[in-house]
Amino acid sequence: PAVLRSGRPLDAPPKAQREAQHIFERMAAQLAGAGSAMAQVARLDQYYPHAHAVDPYHVARRHAMDGKVAPSTSIIVGRLLNLDASMDVQVLAATGASGYVAERVPARLNAPASSGYAPCLRVGDTVFVAGQLARDDTGNIAAQARVPAGQLWHGTRITLETRYLFNERLLPALEAAGSAPDLVLKAQVYLSHPDDLPAFLQTWGELFGSRVPPTTIVPVVHPAFGTLDATIEVNLIAAHESARARVRDVHCPVELLGERMLPACTFDNVLFVAGLMAIDAEGLVSEARVHPGAPFFHDSAHAQMSDILAKAKCIFEAAGSDLTQVVRALHFHTDLHDFRGAYAAWRPLIGDTGLPFSAIEVAPQMFVPGARLVVDLWGWAPDR
């Protein structure tokens, strides 16, 4: 009620700022309960159904974090589970007992002053790179990331944008933090033109070479990013060079969107998993296909989640863990009406174990015909 103020909804501050203030108050309390604090936050992820909520949110965030905002990724999406919510906010933080201190890395990457976030942060031997766009110092998409004006086929936009983003934004951040591309533990990629996937995958594979890190690729509706013309945003987590020996790649025979992409890797007991879909070499798995003449006899979303969790089970077991050790789950849906059926697939596997999750509605079509869901998982894995 204090957020909505149904009797006087237009009172100052704006509803989105009131909502953000409430979120950060709860966040501070929950972090304290876990032995952490706002000063130990290493990363923030935010999803908004409407762009007009972003600036009021930033006002509350700067105040709550005393101007020291961790690496951040903000994405405009379709819907959230609560239709009157203006934002979904996720946070990763170190505990006080870890002894880790969040150190801002002077990566010389411009970030919008209104956002105030650190483009790159080192916490212990883990490096967090904020969501990056292919923009230059003006905040607009760099000329090198565009097809030249007046040209129809002098380069492919997503290829140019991805290469620039990697070479001029991600690579400098990694190098400034003492890391490198072959130490990337996980990447999250948001594409606002899903048809760009083939060229993106080709370019992504060329940039990383023989070791493509676990990558989650999410389709969103254009425009979805802080720079109106941007078509891709990428964030990274990587290990410091001094900790190279502690990175362990996990191999498991599961179908992923990209060739040579690792299903997962572990670092300091954290399991980083690639984005999972209910796909095989032919497309959508047969168990999730709906017969056009009898569409009411099958719950495709539930079947897709069941296949995804079977893949996840294989990955977690290969890492010496199991699905009760999931510490973060993001469900990206084409339609949130599917949420209940998809979420129900967890119960036979983890019972009443709590699941820290978010469910977000993104683009109305995934990259594979009939696919309705991408799942992004993080977990705990023992030393091996």
CORJOQUI-V703870 format. One record per residue. N is the residue number from 0. PSI is psi in whole degrees, 0 to 359 (999 if undefined). NEAR is the number of other C-alpha atoms within 10 Angstrom. D_LAST is the distance of its C-alpha to the last C-alpha in Angstrom with 2 decimals. Layout:
n:psi:near:d_last
N:PSI:NEAR:D_LAST
N:PSI:NEAR:D_LAST
This chain:
n:psi:near:d_last
0:323:6:49.21
1:336:10:48.98
2:312:17:47.24
3:321:17:49.48
4:62:12:52.77
5:329:9:54.49
6:328:8:57.90
7:68:8:57.52
8:340:13:54.61
9:11:11:55.95
10:152:10:55.93
11:151:9:54.13
12:170:13:51.34
13:155:15:50.44
14:319:21:48.57
15:324:23:45.42
16:320:22:45.43
17:318:18:46.00
18:315:22:43.10
19:319:25:40.80
20:317:20:42.01
21:318:14:41.20
22:315:19:37.69
23:330:18:37.00
24:314:12:38.48
25:320:12:36.13
26:313:18:33.18
27:319:17:34.02
28:318:15:34.33
29:323:13:31.05
30:316:19:29.18
31:320:14:30.91
32:336:10:29.92
33:8:13:26.23
34:28:14:26.71
35:190:19:27.19
36:165:19:30.32
37:327:21:31.93
38:346:18:31.55
39:10:20:27.75
40:132:23:27.80
41:341:28:25.84
42:146:22:27.00
43:139:19:29.67
44:131:18:30.31
45:138:17:33.81
46:130:24:35.57
47:136:23:39.35
48:339:23:41.84
49:138:15:44.53
50:334:18:44.59
51:349:11:47.21
52:346:19:44.65
53:309:24:42.62
54:314:14:44.96
55:323:18:45.67
56:316:24:41.95
57:323:19:41.49
58:311:18:44.22
59:323:21:42.43
60:315:22:39.03
61:319:16:40.44
62:315:13:42.10
63:328:20:39.10
64:14:18:36.82
65:37:11:39.59
66:356:14:39.72
67:79:17:36.14
68:132:24:34.63
69:166:30:31.00
70:136:23:30.27
71:149:24:31.78
72:126:22:32.25
73:128:21:35.38
74:136:24:36.27
75:128:22:39.43
76:183:25:38.76
77:296:21:40.91
78:161:24:40.48
79:169:20:38.38
80:324:14:38.13
81:116:9:40.82
82:339:9:43.77
83:5:10:45.29
84:141:16:42.14
85:351:23:42.36
86:152:27:38.70
87:121:20:35.11
88:131:16:33.08
89:146:16:29.31
90:140:15:27.65
91:135:14:24.28
92:155:21:24.31
93:156:22:22.49
94:158:17:23.17
95:324:15:25.38
96:338:8:22.92
97:335:10:20.47
98:0:10:23.16
99:143:16:22.91
100:133:17:26.29
101:116:19:27.21
102:122:17:28.83
103:132:21:31.14
104:125:20:30.84
105:79:13:34.33
106:356:20:33.73
107:38:12:37.46
108:129:18:36.96
109:141:16:39.75
110:145:16:39.06
111:130:12:41.91
112:328:7:43.51
113:334:11:44.02
114:317:17:40.28
115:16:18:39.42
116:159:26:35.68
117:124:25:33.55
118:333:28:32.74
119:141:29:29.54
120:142:28:27.56
121:128:22:24.78
122:108:20:22.84
123:233:16:20.57
124:17:19:18.76
125:135:23:19.22
126:130:28:22.43
127:121:27:24.44
128:125:30:27.30
129:163:29:30.02
130:127:26:31.51
131:143:24:33.57
132:163:27:36.74
133:56:30:38.58
134:159:24:41.20
135:195:18:43.03
136:345:11:44.42
137:347:9:47.02
138:356:14:44.45
139:165:15:45.64
140:130:21:44.01
141:149:18:44.39
142:325:15:47.04
143:345:15:44.55
144:7:22:42.56
145:154:19:45.65
146:130:18:47.80
147:144:13:50.93
148:135:8:53.80
149:357:7:56.17
150:140:8:53.73
151:326:9:52.58
152:32:9:50.02
153:70:11:49.33
154:158:13:45.56
155:129:15:43.48
156:311:19:42.97
157:328:24:39.32
158:314:21:38.47
159:317:20:40.40
160:317:25:38.96
161:316:24:35.33
162:315:21:35.84
163:314:23:37.61
164:316:23:35.08
165:309:21:32.23
166:327:13:34.17
167:348:17:36.21
168:303:25:34.08
169:312:27:30.33
170:313:18:30.12
171:324:17:32.22
172:314:27:30.12
173:314:27:26.85
174:320:14:28.60
175:331:14:30.21
176:1:26:26.90
177:30:17:25.37
178:190:23:23.28
179:164:18:23.91
180:324:20:23.86
181:4:16:20.86
182:7:20:18.85
183:130:25:19.95
184:330:29:17.30
185:143:25:19.89
186:142:22:23.64
187:128:19:26.19
188:132:19:29.47
189:124:22:32.73
190:125:25:35.52
191:357:23:39.02
192:93:16:40.38
193:332:21:38.15
194:349:13:40.10
195:354:18:38.58
196:311:18:35.22
197:313:15:35.82
198:324:15:36.92
199:311:24:34.17
200:320:18:31.43
201:313:13:33.14
202:316:17:33.38
203:317:20:29.84
204:320:18:28.52
205:321:13:30.89
206:324:16:29.88
207:343:16:26.14
208:225:13:26.56
209:341:13:23.88
210:96:17:21.09
211:120:23:22.40
212:162:29:20.10
213:124:25:19.56
214:131:28:23.15
215:125:23:25.10
216:124:25:28.79
217:126:23:31.36
218:132:27:35.09
219:169:27:37.50
220:130:20:41.29
221:138:18:43.05
222:145:19:43.66
223:357:28:40.39
224:171:25:39.72
225:328:18:41.39
226:119:15:43.17
227:321:11:45.39
228:353:15:45.25
229:145:23:41.48
230:358:25:39.84
231:141:27:36.13
232:139:25:33.89
233:134:24:30.30
234:158:21:27.80
235:153:24:24.50
236:135:21:21.37
237:165:27:19.86
238:152:30:17.84
239:150:22:19.92
240:323:17:20.28
241:344:10:19.21
242:16:15:15.68
243:320:15:15.34
244:344:9:12.47
245:356:15:10.28
246:126:18:11.28
247:117:16:9.26
248:139:18:11.78
249:127:20:11.47
250:138:15:14.16
251:138:16:16.13
252:72:10:19.87
253:147:17:21.43
254:128:18:24.69
255:169:22:24.80
256:324:21:27.88
257:141:21:27.06
258:149:12:26.49
259:5:15:23.55
260:134:21:22.03
261:137:24:18.27
262:328:27:17.58
263:166:27:14.82
264:160:24:12.40
265:150:23:10.06
266:121:23:10.97
267:47:16:10.69
268:6:16:9.44
269:132:18:12.32
270:118:28:12.41
271:119:28:15.50
272:140:27:17.26
273:157:29:20.36
274:136:28:23.61
275:141:26:24.18
276:161:28:27.57
277:69:29:29.06
278:156:22:29.82
279:194:13:29.68
280:340:9:31.30
281:350:8:34.74
282:219:15:34.44
283:137:18:34.12
284:147:17:32.62
285:326:13:35.49
286:339:14:34.59
287:0:22:35.26
288:141:19:38.51
289:128:15:41.69
290:125:10:44.87
291:335:7:47.55
292:351:7:50.16
293:63:8:48.23
294:347:11:46.07
295:0:10:46.31
296:3:9:44.52
297:136:14:41.04
298:93:16:38.64
299:322:21:36.93
300:317:26:34.87
301:317:21:33.39
302:321:20:32.77
303:316:28:31.12
304:322:27:28.78
305:318:22:27.95
306:317:20:27.02
307:317:23:24.98
308:331:20:23.03
309:319:16:22.50
310:315:20:20.98
311:320:26:18.85
312:317:17:17.71
313:316:20:16.64
314:312:25:14.67
315:320:26:12.98
316:323:14:12.15
317:334:16:10.78
318:2:25:8.32
319:21:14:7.62
320:191:18:10.48
321:173:19:14.26
322:347:22:17.48
323:351:18:18.26
324:15:18:15.72
325:128:23:17.91
326:351:16:19.08
327:133:16:21.62
328:128:16:23.62
329:123:16:26.55
330:118:23:28.98
331:112:25:31.39
332:151:28:34.39
333:333:23:37.53
334:120:18:39.38
335:351:21:38.31
336:340:12:40.45
337:350:17:37.44
338:312:21:35.23
339:315:11:35.99
340:321:17:35.41
341:316:22:32.13
342:327:16:30.82
343:338:13:31.85
344:343:19:29.29
345:322:19:26.52
346:315:10:28.04
347:340:9:27.44
348:325:16:23.69
349:359:15:23.12
350:228:9:26.43
351:13:10:27.71
352:134:13:24.48
353:144:11:25.56
354:109:15:24.79
355:106:11:25.25
356:163:16:27.01
357:146:16:29.88
358:126:18:32.08
359:136:24:34.16
360:127:24:36.94
361:228:31:36.91
362:151:23:38.91
363:349:13:40.88
364:135:18:39.42
365:188:22:35.91
366:345:21:35.26
367:130:15:35.59
368:130:11:38.81
369:343:19:38.42
370:140:22:35.03
371:6:28:35.20
372:134:31:31.75
373:133:25:28.80
374:131:23:25.79
375:120:24:23.41
376:145:22:20.22
377:147:20:17.71
378:181:21:15.00
379:140:23:12.31
380:143:23:8.66
381:165:13:6.25
382:141:12:3.81
383:999:7:0.00
